């Protein structure tokens, strides 16, 4: 999914879809053609009725789609993904920290204690919902400060496809 000259693939939509390597596969899943969103990334936040659905669809696509070697967020949150020995050695287990690694791990994870802001927000939301901290932690890390990237040895390596057969 090579980037197009003059296009920028910064975060757009409620889940902040970023990078050409996300715009291309999302475009393929939605249109059967990677070039649609690689050529026109602003369609993700378009108010034109023909494309307004893309913003919401980008959230569902990113949440449900594994990006090998990373599992989907859905699989990490629900426990469907079972971490391999390699995953566990890299600190990647079913946890809030794993979702950070899936979303933005290359920029935030494995960089020491400077990335602890997301876990604080998560705990604040838990508190606002009346949940105690122990329940929200569920014996798993909240920060990915010491985690490494998912590797090819991960059990999350999976073939995935989307189909337009929902009509």
Protein Blocks (a to p, Z undefined) as FASTA:
>chain_A
ZZdehiacddedjkopghjklmmmmmmmmnopaklmmmmmmlmmccbfklmmmmmmmmmm
mmmmccdfbdcfklmmnomaccdfklmmnopacdfklmmmmmmmmmmgonajmlmmmmmm
mmmmmmmnopafklmnnopafbfklpccddfkbckbccddddfklZZ
